[in-house]
């Protein structure tokens, strides 16, 4: 059961905005192809953000960064649709979180992004609309899949880990329990 809004720590109210800003900046910063945090953000949103925020946060980060990077044609609808699917994966798969479940959801999200967006790419003008053309679209995107899997794993584990650590610290602070101190 989630605490009533009045009982939630102040940082939870600012969390969606901070996530949008951070993901936008990380997407704009130089990075390896497909090594970006938005997939992890969609999983996180699905698992933890209430209502529409689950969708607004990752889609907002993509829209803001695309406003700077440029919207790159009709395939964009497939990119945005893949983030909606990832939010749903987060909602369904991460109701109970563990490191293994988060890693599994991250891998599933990377594969779904690959399948959805490259299907959309095949529907465009670059590939013949045949099974061979579809296969060519997927084969051409294999190098990008590796980075998607790695970034989804890394960003998901870090994002959920930071959130859980912050919640634990908040509970300890509320209970008056001091955080463990290093002695060396």
KEVO-784173 format. One record per residue: x, y, z of N, C-alpha, C, O in turn; residue in one letter. Coordinates in steps of 0.05 Angstrom, whole numbers, padded with zeros to 5 digits, always signed. Each point is the difference from the previous one (the first is absolute). Example, Ala and Ser with C-alpha at 12.3 -4.5 7.8 and 13.67 -1.06 7.14 Angstrom:
// KEVO-784173
+00264-00114+00156-00018+00024+00000+00018+00024+00000+00021+00000+00013A
-00028+00021-00027+00016+00024+00001-00015+00022+00014+00010+00022+00004S
***
This chain:
// KEVO-784173
+00017-00024+00000-00017+00024+00000+00018+00025+00000+00019+00002+00015X
-00026+00017-00032+00016+00024-00001-00010+00020+00021-00024+00001+00005X
+00043+00014+00007-00009+00020+00019-00015+00022-00013+00003+00005-00024X
-00020+00008+00039-00015+00023-00010+00019+00022-00009+00022+00002+00011X
-00029+00014-00031+00018+00021-00010+00012+00018+00022+00023+00008-00002X
-00038-00002+00023+00010+00017+00021+00022-00014+00016+00017+00014+00012X
-00016-00041-00012+00021-00014+00014+00025-00006-00016+00020-00008+00010X
-00022+00013-00036+00023-00006-00017+00021+00022+00004-00006+00023+00004X
+00031-00032-00007+00022+00020+00002-00001+00020-00023-00010-00007-00022X
+00019+00031+00027+00000+00021-00020+00013-00008-00026-00010+00007-00022X
+00032-00022+00024+00014-00007-00025-00016-00017-00019+00005+00000-00024X
-00025-00014+00034-00017-00016-00018-00017+00017-00018-00006-00008-00022X
-00001+00032+00031-00016+00018-00016+00016+00012-00023-00011+00007-00021X
+00037-00004+00025+00017+00011-00021+00012-00021-00017+00013+00006-00021X
-00016-00031+00029+00013-00022-00015-00006-00001-00030+00018-00003-00016X
-00044+00004+00008-00005-00001-00029+00014+00021-00016+00010-00005-00022X
-00009+00029+00032+00013+00022-00014+00030-00004-00001+00013+00005-00021X
-00001-00015+00043+00029-00005+00000+00007-00023-00019+00020+00001-00013X
-00038-00021+00011+00005-00022-00018-00001+00009-00029+00017-00008-00016X
-00037+00024+00010-00002+00011-00028+00025+00016-00007+00012-00004-00021X
-00003+00022+00039+00023+00016-00005+00025-00016-00003+00016+00003-00019X
-00012-00022+00037+00024-00017-00001+00001-00017-00025+00021-00001-00013X
-00043-00012+00006+00000-00017-00024+00003+00017-00025+00014-00009-00019X
-00026+00032+00018+00004+00018-00023+00029+00007-00003+00011-00002-00022X
+00002+00011+00043+00028+00008-00001+00018-00024-00007+00019+00004-00016X
-00024-00027+00027+00016-00023-00007-00004-00009-00028+00019-00010-00013X
-00043+00014+00002-00004-00007-00028+00014+00020-00019+00008-00008-00022X
-00006+00032+00031+00013+00021-00016+00031-00001+00002+00014+00008-00018X
-00004-00019+00040+00029-00002+00004+00011-00021-00020-00014-00018-00007X
+00039+00022+00000+00013-00020-00018-00001-00028+00013+00006-00003+00024X
-00014-00017-00039-00002-00027+00010+00002-00020-00024-00004+00008-00023X
+00010-00032+00030+00000-00021-00020-00028-00004-00012-00019+00006+00014X
+00017-00014-00039-00027-00003-00012-00018-00019+00018+00009-00021+00008X
-00033+00031-00003-00020-00015+00015+00007-00004+00030-00013-00016+00013X
+00033+00029-00004+00007-00002+00029-00011+00025+00014+00014+00020+00003X
-00039-00022+00005-00014+00023+00011-00019-00010+00022-00006-00024+00000X
-00004+00041+00018-00015-00008+00023-00031-00002-00004-00013-00008+00019X
+00003+00014-00041-00030+00003-00003-00014-00027+00003-00022+00000+00012X
+00034-00021-00022-00013-00026+00003-00003-00007+00030-00021-00008+00009X
+00043+00012+00006-00001-00005+00029-00020+00018+00014-00014-00008+00019X
+00013+00033-00029-00020+00019+00012-00028-00009-00005-00017+00003+00017X
+00011-00015-00040-00027-00010-00006-00006-00023+00019-00023-00002+00010X
+00042-00016-00006-00005-00022+00019-00004+00010+00028-00019-00008+00014X
+00035+00027-00006-00002+00012+00027-00027+00014+00003-00014-00003+00020X
+00006+00018-00040-00026+00014+00000-00022-00020+00003-00018+00004+00016X
+00018-00025-00032-00020-00020+00002-00002-00014+00027-00022-00005+00010X
+00045+00000+00002+00001-00013+00026-00008+00018+00023-00012-00010+00019X
+00020+00035-00020-00002+00016+00024-00016+00027-00002-00010+00010+00020X
+00007+00001-00044-00013+00026-00001-00030-00004-00003-00009-00018-00014X
-00006+00035+00027-00029-00003+00000-00013+00010-00026+00009+00019-00012X
-00030-00033+00004-00017+00009-00022+00015+00008-00025+00017-00014-00010X
-00026+00037-00001+00011+00010-00025+00030+00007+00002+00014+00000-00021X
-00004+00006+00045+00029+00006+00002+00017-00022-00011+00022+00006-00010X
-00031-00031+00013+00016-00022-00011+00006+00003-00029+00021-00008-00010X
-00040+00020-00005+00003+00004-00029+00012+00027-00006+00016+00003-00019X
-00024+00017+00034+00009+00028-00005+00030+00003+00003+00013+00014-00015X
-00002-00027+00035+00029+00003+00006+00018-00010-00023+00016+00016-00010X
-00018-00041+00002+00017-00008-00023-00006+00013-00026+00018+00008-00015X
-00044-00005+00009-00008+00014-00025+00008+00029+00000+00008+00011-00021X
-00010+00002+00044+00009+00028+00003+00029+00003-00005+00009+00019-00013X
+00007-00038+00024+00029+00002-00004+00008-00004-00029+00017+00013-00010X
-00031-00032-00003+00006-00005-00029-00009+00024-00016+00015+00009-00018X
-00039+00002+00023-00009+00023-00015+00017+00024+00003+00007+00014-00019X
+00002-00008+00044+00018+00023+00005+00026-00004-00015+00010+00019-00013X
+00002-00042+00015+00026-00004-00013-00003-00001-00030+00017+00009-00015X
-00040-00020+00005-00004+00000-00029-00005+00028-00011+00006+00006-00023X
-00016+00012+00040-00004+00028-00008+00028+00013-00006+00002+00018-00017X
+00018-00028+00031+00027+00010-00005+00014-00016-00022+00013+00012-00018X
-00015-00038+00020+00014-00018-00020-00014+00000-00027+00014-00004-00020X
-00039+00009+00020-00015-00001-00025-00018-00024-00001+00008-00022+00008X
-00032+00026-00018-00018-00023-00003+00006-00013-00027+00002+00014-00020X
+00003-00040+00020+00011-00012-00023-00019-00018-00016+00006-00022-00006X
-00029+00033+00000-00018-00013-00019-00021-00018+00012-00004-00002+00024X
-00010-00013-00041-00023-00016+00008+00007-00023+00019-00017-00009+00015X
+00042+00001-00014+00008-00022+00018-00003+00009+00029+00000-00016+00018X
-00001+00042-00013-00003+00011+00027-00024-00012+00014+00001-00005+00024X
-00023+00000-00038-00024-00011+00013+00007-00027+00012-00011-00008+00021X
+00028-00007-00034+00008-00027+00010+00018+00002+00024-00001-00016+00018X
+00018+00037-00017+00017+00005+00023-00017+00007+00024+00004-00012+00022X
-00022+00030-00025-00017+00009+00022-00018-00023+00009-00005-00004+00024X
-00005-00012-00043-00017-00023+00007+00016-00021+00016-00011-00012+00019X
+00036+00009-00025+00017-00019+00015+00003+00009+00029+00001-00017+00018X
+00000+00043-00013+00002+00009+00027-00026-00004+00015+00000-00006+00024X
-00023+00008-00037-00025-00006+00013-00001-00029+00007-00009-00007+00022X
+00018-00011-00039+00001-00028+00006+00019-00006+00023-00007-00016+00018X
+00029+00030-00016+00019-00004+00022-00012+00008+00027+00004-00013+00020X
-00020+00035-00020-00014+00008+00024-00018-00023+00009-00002-00006+00024X
-00013-00006-00043-00018-00022+00007+00016-00024+00011-00008-00013+00019X
+00031+00008-00031+00018-00022+00010+00008+00006+00029-00001-00018+00017X
+00008+00043-00012+00007+00008+00028-00023-00004+00019+00003-00010+00022X
-00027+00018-00031-00024-00003+00017-00006-00030+00007-00005-00007+00023X
+00008-00010-00044-00008-00028+00004+00023-00017+00013-00005-00016+00017X
+00029+00020-00027+00022-00017+00009+00013+00008+00026+00013-00016+00013X
-00016+00042-00006+00016+00009+00023-00018+00009+00024+00007+00017+00015X
-00030-00030-00013-00017+00005+00024+00015-00008+00025+00000+00014+00020X
+00014-00037-00022+00018-00009+00021+00028+00002-00012+00006-00014-00020X
+00011+00030+00032+00026+00005-00012+00022-00017+00013-00001-00005+00024X
+00019-00005-00040+00024-00012+00008+00021+00006-00021-00007+00009-00022X
+00032-00013+00028+00021+00005-00020-00005-00016-00025+00004+00010-00022X
-00011-00036+00026-00004-00017-00023-00024+00009-00017+00002+00000-00024X
-00024+00008+00037-00023+00009-00015+00006+00026-00015-00009+00003-00023X
+00024+00015+00036+00007+00025-00013+00018-00006-00025-00005+00011-00021X
+00024-00028+00025+00018-00007-00023-00016-00014-00022+00005+00007-00023X
-00022-00024+00030-00017-00014-00020-00017+00020-00015-00002-00002-00025X
-00011+00020+00039-00017+00020-00013+00016+00019-00018-00009+00008-00021X
+00034-00002+00030+00017+00017-00017+00008-00014-00026-00001+00013-00021X
+00007-00039+00022+00006-00014-00024-00024-00002-00018+00002+00004-00025X
-00025-00010+00036-00025-00002-00015-00005+00027-00014-00008+00001-00023X
+00012+00021+00038-00005+00027-00011+00019+00006-00024-00009+00011-00020X
+00034-00018+00023+00019+00004-00023-00009-00016-00024+00001+00011-00023X
-00009-00036+00027-00008-00016-00023-00026+00011-00012-00003+00000-00025X
-00016+00009+00042-00025+00011-00011+00006+00026-00016-00012+00004-00021X
+00030+00013+00031+00007+00024-00014+00011-00007-00028-00007+00011-00020X
+00025-00031+00020+00012-00010-00025-00022-00010-00019+00000+00008-00024X
-00017-00025+00034-00021-00012-00018-00020+00021-00010-00007+00000-00023X
-00002+00018+00041-00020+00020-00008+00011+00020-00019-00011+00006-00021X
+00034+00006+00029+00010+00022-00017+00011-00009-00027-00003+00014-00020X
+00015-00038+00020+00010-00010-00026-00022-00010-00018+00003-00001-00024X
-00025-00008+00036-00024-00006-00016-00010+00026-00013-00007+00000-00024X
+00006+00022+00040-00008+00025-00011+00020+00010-00022-00009+00012-00019X
+00034-00017+00023+00020+00008-00020-00004-00015-00026+00003+00011-00022X
-00010-00037+00024-00006-00016-00023-00024+00010-00016-00001-00002-00024X
-00018+00014+00039-00024+00010-00014+00006+00026-00016-00016+00008-00017X
+00039+00004+00023+00007+00025-00014+00012-00007-00027-00003-00022-00011X
+00017+00042-00001+00010-00004-00028+00027-00014-00003+00008-00005-00022X
+00005-00001+00044+00028-00011-00002+00001-00030-00008+00019-00008-00012X
-00040-00007+00019+00001-00029-00004-00024-00008-00017-00021+00011+00002X
+00025-00032-00019-00023-00010-00015-00020-00013+00020+00008-00012+00020X
-00033+00014-00026-00021-00010+00017-00005-00029-00005-00021-00009-00009X
+00042-00007+00014+00000-00029-00002+00012-00012+00025+00011+00015+00017X
-00013-00041-00014+00012-00013+00023+00031+00004+00000+00012+00004+00021X
-00001-00004-00045+00029+00005-00002+00007+00028+00008+00020+00005+00013X
-00037+00014-00020+00004+00028+00009-00003+00003+00030+00016+00015+00012X
-00035-00028+00000-00003+00000+00029+00024-00012+00013+00011+00012+00020X
-00002-00034-00030+00025-00013+00011+00024+00019-00003+00016+00002+00019X
-00014+00012-00041+00022+00019-00004-00001+00023+00020+00020+00009+00010X
-00044+00000-00005-00004+00022+00020+00009-00009+00028+00015+00015+00013X
-00023-00039-00005+00009-00010+00026+00029-00006+00001+00013+00006+00020X
-00002-00017-00041+00029-00006-00001+00017+00025+00002+00020+00001+00014X
-00029+00020-00028+00015+00025+00000+00000+00013+00027+00019+00016+00007X
-00038-00022+00010-00003+00013+00026+00014-00016+00023+00001+00009+00022X
+00009-00033-00028+00012-00016+00021+00022+00014+00015+00001-00002+00024X
+00017+00017-00037+00021+00014+00015-00012+00020+00021+00013+00004+00021X
-00036+00007-00026-00012+00018+00019-00013-00014+00024-00003+00011+00021X
-00005-00036-00026-00014-00015+00021+00019-00005+00024-00009+00001+00023X
+00034-00007-00028+00019-00004+00021+00001+00023+00019-00001-00003+00025X
+00004+00027-00036+00001+00024+00018-00026+00005+00014+00000+00009+00023X
-00022-00015-00036-00026+00003+00013-00002-00019+00025-00009+00009+00021X
+00017-00034-00025-00001-00019+00023+00018+00010+00022-00008+00000+00023X
+00033+00008-00029+00018+00009+00020-00009+00025+00014+00001+00001+00025X
-00011+00018-00040-00009+00025+00013-00026-00005+00016-00003+00012+00022X
-00015-00028-00032-00024-00006+00015+00006-00014+00027-00011+00007+00020X
+00030-00026-00021+00008-00013+00025+00013+00020+00019-00007+00002+00023X
+00027+00013-00033+00014+00018+00017-00018+00022+00012-00001+00004+00024X
-00013+00010-00041-00017+00022+00009-00023-00010+00018-00007+00013+00020X
-00004-00036-00026-00022-00011+00016+00010-00007+00028-00013+00008+00020X
+00035-00022-00019+00010-00008+00027+00008+00024+00016-00005+00001+00024X
+00018+00019-00037+00007+00024+00015-00024+00016+00009-00001+00009+00022X
-00018-00005-00040-00024+00016+00006-00016-00012+00023-00007+00013+00019X
+00001-00039-00021-00015-00013+00021+00016-00001+00026-00011+00002+00022X
+00037-00007-00025+00017-00001+00024+00001+00027+00015-00002+00000+00024X
+00005+00022-00039+00000+00026+00013-00027+00006+00013-00001+00010+00023X
-00020-00017-00037-00027+00005+00012-00004-00016+00025-00009+00010+00021X
+00016-00036-00021-00003-00017+00024+00017+00010+00022-00008-00001+00024X
+00033+00009-00030+00017+00011+00021-00011+00026+00012+00002+00004+00025X
-00013+00013-00041-00012+00025+00010-00024-00006+00017-00004+00012+00021X
-00013-00031-00029-00023-00008+00016+00008-00012+00027-00012+00006+00021X
+00033-00023-00022+00010-00011+00025+00010+00021+00019-00005+00000+00024X
+00021+00019-00035+00010+00022+00016-00022+00016+00012+00001+00009+00023X
-00022-00004-00039-00023+00016+00010-00015-00015+00023-00007+00012+00019X
+00004-00038-00023-00013-00016+00022+00016+00000+00025-00010+00003+00022X
+00036-00005-00025+00018+00001+00024-00001+00027+00013-00001+00001+00025X
+00001+00020-00041-00001+00026+00012-00027+00004+00014+00000+00012+00022X
-00022-00021-00034-00026+00003+00013-00002-00016+00026-00013+00008+00018X
+00027-00031-00017-00001-00017+00024+00021+00009+00020+00001-00011+00022X
+00016+00030-00029+00020+00009+00018+00024-00018+00002+00015+00001+00020X
-00012-00018-00039+00023-00019-00001+00023+00013-00015-00004+00009-00022X
+00027-00008+00034+00023+00012-00013+00010-00019-00022-00001-00024+00003X
+00011+00036-00024+00011-00016-00022+00027-00011+00010+00013+00012+00016X
-00006-00036-00026+00025-00012+00008+00023+00019-00007+00000+00012-00021X
+00020-00011+00038+00023+00018-00004+00025-00017-00005+00003-00021+00012X
+00013+00031-00030+00026-00013-00005+00019+00006+00023-00001+00022+00012X
+00016-00042-00005+00019+00004+00022+00029+00003-00009+00018+00005+00016X
-00014-00008-00042+00028+00003-00010+00001+00022-00021+00021+00005-00011X
***
